[in-house]
Amino acid sequence: MRTRTADALIGLLVIGAAVITLAGIVVTRGWTERRVTIYMLSPSVQDLKQDTPVFLRGLAIGEVASISPQVDSGLMGAPRFLLALRLRERFANGVPIQISRGTTGKITTGSLIGSASISLEIPNPPSGIALAPGDTIPGDVVQGWSEGLKEVVDSLKTQVSDVLRETRTLLRTVDRTAASAEAEVAATGPELRATLSSARQVLDRLEPTIAQARTTMASTDRRMAVLQDSLTLLLADTRRLLNHADTLTTTANGLATDLAPDLRRTVNNMFVVSAKLEYFIDQVSRRPHRLVGGVRPLPRDSILQNAP
């Protein structure tokens, strides 16, 4: 007797749980709500499907029940589509939903995941006459934010392409300038050294003559002594000038040696930046959602392998 009672209780619990679950599904799915059907005629159903939500000023009041193409047998134009909109008869608080005549349907096409929705636009001011079940309203497709983003990305791509083209031209000009400066310094250095060597040889030849003139002028009057001092100062200034010129040659050669790697690194860095920017714009223009998810950067070594 106890076993039968326990089995009966278990059966009642299972049946009760099933009834509660079924009632919850019926309530949450809205099967107990009264619905009305109106129709919308649209030139396109891009991204639309059955159960696409219908909004009235941001509040969901129904969904698409069916989509049927409408073709005029006398014309060979593009087909239009008749959408059956299954709408709630009342709001959640029991207030009747009344849609004025002259209302239009705006189809907002996708986002990054391809969803769409229909928004009912009531005329301002309302006509004062409510739509009846079975009435038909016009519909149209409006541009979604993803299309606007694509236009912005395309414009940005064009502008950045122009900047990259000018940057490449500047890189080539800087590279040629650096190469020319390095070649000029390399070519001028030996010539300057040879000139200084010749000047030093001439000075060495003049030293005996100057020494002889100094001996001769020592036996002359005071004016000749002043002239001797002037010649001595001239000789000292000439030697200093030669030493400064020699230092200038050494500095110029060192500058050319130090400047060449810096110019080369600058050119490589500008090329890497321009290549990364061009790759980023290309990836975003192909898939705009990468502005949210990010773009994997190019390795620097792979970019430098293609450097000019």
C-alpha positions as CSV (number, residue, x, y, z in Angstrom):
1,M,0.0,0.0,0.0
2,R,2.8,2.4,0.8
3,T,4.5,1.7,-2.5
4,R,1.4,2.5,-4.5
5,T,0.9,5.7,-2.6
6,A,4.5,6.8,-3.2
7,D,4.1,6.0,-7.0
8,A,0.9,8.0,-7.1
9,L,2.6,11.0,-5.4
10,I,5.5,10.8,-7.8
11,G,3.2,10.7,-10.8
12,L,1.2,13.7,-9.5
13,L,4.4,15.7,-9.1
14,V,5.6,14.9,-12.6
15,I,2.2,15.8,-14.1
16,G,2.2,19.1,-12.0
17,A,5.7,20.0,-13.2
18,A,4.7,19.4,-16.8
19,V,1.5,21.5,-16.5
20,I,3.5,24.4,-14.9
21,T,6.2,24.2,-17.6
22,L,3.6,24.2,-20.4
23,A,1.7,27.1,-18.8
24,G,4.9,29.1,-18.5
25,I,5.8,28.5,-22.2
26,V,2.3,29.6,-23.2
27,V,2.5,32.8,-21.2
28,T,6.1,33.7,-22.2
29,R,5.5,33.0,-25.9
30,G,2.5,35.2,-25.9
31,W,0.1,32.5,-27.3
32,T,-2.7,33.8,-25.0
33,E,-2.4,37.4,-26.5
34,R,-4.8,38.5,-29.1
35,R,-3.1,39.6,-32.3
36,V,-4.2,41.5,-35.4
37,T,-2.5,41.3,-38.9
38,I,-1.7,44.3,-41.1
39,Y,0.3,44.2,-44.3
40,M,3.3,46.2,-45.5
41,L,4.3,46.5,-49.2
42,S,8.1,46.9,-49.6
43,P,10.5,47.0,-52.6
44,S,13.1,45.0,-50.6
45,V,13.2,42.5,-47.8
46,Q,17.0,42.7,-47.2
47,D,18.0,40.8,-44.0
48,L,14.3,40.3,-43.1
49,K,12.9,36.9,-42.2
50,Q,10.0,35.4,-40.3
51,D,9.8,36.6,-36.7
52,T,11.7,39.8,-37.4
53,P,10.6,42.2,-34.7
54,V,8.3,45.2,-35.4
55,F,8.7,48.3,-33.3
56,L,6.5,51.3,-32.5
57,R,8.7,54.2,-31.3
58,G,11.2,51.7,-29.9
59,L,8.7,49.3,-28.3
60,A,8.3,45.8,-29.7
61,I,4.7,45.3,-30.6
62,G,4.9,42.3,-33.0
63,E,6.8,40.4,-35.6
64,V,6.8,39.4,-39.2
65,A,4.4,36.5,-39.8
66,S,5.2,35.8,-43.5
67,I,6.8,37.3,-46.6
68,S,5.2,36.9,-50.1
69,P,6.6,38.3,-53.4
70,Q,4.2,40.3,-55.5
71,V,4.8,40.4,-59.3
72,D,2.8,42.4,-61.8
73,S,2.0,40.1,-64.7
74,G,1.8,43.0,-67.1
75,L,5.2,44.4,-66.3
76,M,8.7,43.0,-66.3
77,G,10.0,45.1,-63.5
78,A,11.5,44.0,-60.1
79,P,9.1,42.3,-57.8
80,R,7.8,43.8,-54.6
81,F,7.1,42.0,-51.3
82,L,4.0,41.8,-49.2
83,L,4.9,41.3,-45.5
84,A,2.2,40.1,-43.0
85,L,2.9,41.9,-39.7
86,R,1.4,40.1,-36.7
87,L,0.8,42.9,-34.0
88,R,-0.4,42.8,-30.5
89,E,-3.8,44.3,-29.9
90,R,-2.9,45.8,-26.5
91,F,0.1,47.0,-24.6
92,A,1.3,45.1,-21.5
93,N,-0.8,47.4,-19.3
94,G,-4.0,46.7,-21.3
95,V,-4.1,50.0,-23.3
96,P,-5.2,49.3,-26.9
97,I,-2.6,49.8,-29.6
98,Q,-4.0,52.1,-32.3
99,I,-2.0,52.8,-35.4
100,S,-3.0,55.8,-37.4
101,R,-3.6,55.7,-41.1
102,G,-0.7,57.2,-43.1
103,T,1.8,55.2,-41.0
104,T,4.8,53.8,-43.0
105,G,7.2,51.0,-42.2
106,K,10.9,51.6,-42.2
107,I,13.2,48.6,-42.6
108,T,16.5,49.1,-40.9
109,T,19.0,46.8,-42.4
110,G,21.7,45.0,-40.6
111,S,24.3,45.5,-38.2
112,L,27.6,43.5,-38.0
113,I,25.6,40.3,-37.4
114,G,23.1,40.9,-40.2
115,S,20.0,41.5,-38.1
116,A,17.2,43.8,-39.2
117,S,14.0,45.3,-37.8
118,I,10.8,47.2,-38.9
119,S,9.9,50.5,-37.3
120,L,6.4,51.9,-37.7
121,E,6.5,55.7,-38.4
122,I,3.2,57.4,-37.4
123,P,2.5,60.7,-39.2
124,N,2.7,63.9,-37.3
125,P,0.0,65.0,-36.6
126,P,-1.9,61.6,-36.7
127,S,-4.8,61.3,-39.2
128,G,-7.3,60.4,-36.4
129,I,-8.4,57.3,-38.2
130,A,-6.9,54.0,-37.0
131,L,-5.8,51.2,-39.3
132,A,-8.1,48.2,-39.4
133,P,-6.9,44.6,-39.5
134,G,-6.0,43.6,-43.1
135,D,-5.0,47.2,-44.1
136,T,-1.8,47.7,-46.1
137,I,0.9,50.3,-45.4
138,P,3.9,51.3,-47.6
139,G,7.4,50.2,-46.6
140,D,10.9,51.3,-47.5
141,V,14.5,50.4,-46.6
142,V,16.6,52.9,-44.7
143,Q,20.4,52.9,-44.4
144,G,21.8,51.2,-41.3
145,W,24.8,52.3,-39.3
146,S,27.0,49.7,-40.9
147,E,26.5,51.1,-44.4
148,G,27.3,54.6,-43.1
149,L,30.4,53.2,-41.4
150,K,31.4,51.6,-44.7
151,E,31.1,54.9,-46.5
152,V,33.3,56.6,-43.8
153,V,35.8,53.8,-44.1
154,D,35.9,54.1,-47.9
155,S,36.4,57.8,-47.7
156,L,39.1,57.3,-45.1
157,K,40.8,54.7,-47.3
158,T,40.9,57.1,-50.2
159,Q,42.4,59.9,-48.1
160,V,44.9,57.6,-46.4
161,S,45.9,56.2,-49.8
162,D,46.7,59.7,-51.0
163,V,48.8,60.3,-47.8
164,L,50.6,57.0,-48.3
165,R,51.4,57.8,-52.0
166,E,52.8,61.2,-50.9
167,T,54.7,59.5,-48.1
168,R,56.3,57.0,-50.5
169,T,57.3,59.9,-52.8
170,L,58.9,61.6,-49.8
171,L,60.7,58.4,-48.7
172,R,62.2,58.0,-52.2
173,T,63.3,61.7,-52.2
174,V,64.9,61.4,-48.7
175,D,66.6,58.2,-49.8
176,R,68.0,59.8,-52.9
177,T,69.1,62.9,-50.9
178,A,70.8,60.7,-48.3
179,A,72.6,58.7,-51.0
180,S,73.7,61.9,-52.8
181,A,75.0,63.5,-49.6
182,E,76.9,60.4,-48.7
183,A,78.4,60.2,-52.2
184,E,79.3,63.9,-52.2
185,V,81.0,63.8,-48.8
186,A,82.9,60.6,-49.9
187,A,84.0,62.2,-53.1
188,T,85.0,65.6,-51.5
189,G,86.9,64.1,-48.6
190,P,89.9,62.8,-50.6
191,E,90.1,66.0,-52.7
192,L,90.1,68.2,-49.6
193,R,92.8,66.1,-48.0
194,A,94.9,66.3,-51.2
195,T,94.5,70.1,-51.2
196,L,95.5,70.4,-47.6
197,S,98.5,68.2,-48.2
198,S,99.6,70.4,-51.1
199,A,99.2,73.5,-49.0
200,R,101.3,72.0,-46.3
201,Q,104.0,71.2,-48.8
202,V,104.0,74.8,-50.1
203,L,104.2,76.0,-46.5
204,D,107.2,73.7,-45.9
205,R,108.9,75.2,-48.9
206,L,108.2,78.7,-47.8
207,E,109.7,78.2,-44.3
208,P,113.4,78.4,-45.5
209,T,112.6,81.6,-47.4
210,I,110.8,83.1,-44.5
211,A,113.6,82.2,-42.2
212,Q,116.1,83.8,-44.5
213,A,113.9,86.9,-44.8
214,R,113.7,87.0,-41.0
215,T,117.5,87.0,-40.8
216,T,117.8,89.7,-43.3
217,M,115.1,91.9,-41.7
218,A,116.8,91.5,-38.3
219,S,119.6,93.8,-39.6
220,T,117.2,96.4,-40.9
221,D,115.6,99.3,-39.1
222,R,112.5,99.2,-36.8
223,R,110.0,99.2,-39.8
224,M,111.5,96.0,-41.1
225,A,111.1,94.5,-37.6
226,V,107.4,95.3,-37.7
227,L,107.2,93.7,-41.1
228,Q,108.9,90.6,-39.7
229,D,106.4,90.4,-36.9
230,S,103.6,90.7,-39.4
231,L,105.0,87.9,-41.5
232,T,105.4,85.7,-38.4
233,L,101.8,86.3,-37.4
234,L,100.7,85.5,-41.0
235,L,102.6,82.2,-40.9
236,A,101.0,81.3,-37.5
237,D,97.5,82.2,-38.8
238,T,98.1,80.1,-42.0
239,R,99.1,77.1,-39.9
240,R,96.0,77.5,-37.7
241,L,93.9,77.7,-40.8
242,L,95.3,74.5,-42.2
243,N,94.8,72.7,-38.9
244,H,91.1,73.9,-38.8
245,A,90.6,72.8,-42.3
246,D,92.1,69.4,-41.5
247,T,89.7,69.1,-38.5
248,L,86.8,70.1,-40.7
249,T,87.6,67.3,-43.1
250,T,87.7,64.8,-40.3
251,T,84.4,66.1,-38.9
252,A,82.8,66.0,-42.3
253,N,83.8,62.4,-42.9
254,G,82.6,61.4,-39.4
255,L,79.3,63.2,-39.9
256,A,78.8,61.3,-43.2
257,T,79.5,58.0,-41.4
258,D,77.2,58.8,-38.5
259,L,74.4,60.3,-40.6
260,A,74.0,57.4,-43.1
261,P,72.7,54.8,-40.6
262,D,70.3,57.4,-39.0
263,L,68.9,58.3,-42.4
264,R,68.5,54.6,-43.3
265,R,66.7,53.9,-40.0
266,T,64.4,56.9,-40.5
267,V,63.5,55.7,-44.0
268,N,62.9,52.1,-42.8
269,N,60.7,53.4,-39.9
270,M,58.6,55.6,-42.3
271,F,58.2,52.7,-44.6
272,V,57.0,50.4,-41.8
273,V,54.5,53.0,-40.5
274,S,53.1,53.5,-44.0
275,A,52.8,49.8,-44.7
276,K,51.1,49.1,-41.3
277,L,48.6,52.0,-41.9
278,E,47.8,50.8,-45.4
279,Y,47.3,47.2,-44.1
280,F,45.0,48.5,-41.4
281,I,42.8,50.5,-43.8
282,D,42.7,47.6,-46.2
283,Q,41.5,45.1,-43.4
284,V,38.9,47.6,-42.1
285,S,37.5,48.4,-45.5
286,R,37.0,44.7,-46.2
287,R,35.5,43.9,-42.8
288,P,34.3,47.0,-40.9
289,H,33.7,45.0,-37.7
290,R,37.4,44.9,-37.2
291,L,37.2,48.4,-35.9
292,V,35.6,46.8,-32.8
293,G,37.5,43.5,-32.7
294,G,40.9,44.9,-33.7
295,V,43.3,44.1,-36.6
296,R,46.3,41.8,-36.1
297,P,49.5,43.9,-36.8
298,L,52.0,43.0,-39.5
299,P,55.4,41.8,-38.2
300,R,58.1,44.4,-38.7
301,D,60.5,41.9,-40.2
302,S,58.1,40.8,-42.9
303,I,57.6,44.5,-43.8
304,L,61.3,45.3,-44.0
305,Q,61.9,42.3,-46.3
306,N,59.8,44.2,-48.9
307,A,61.4,47.6,-48.2
308,P,62.8,49.4,-51.3
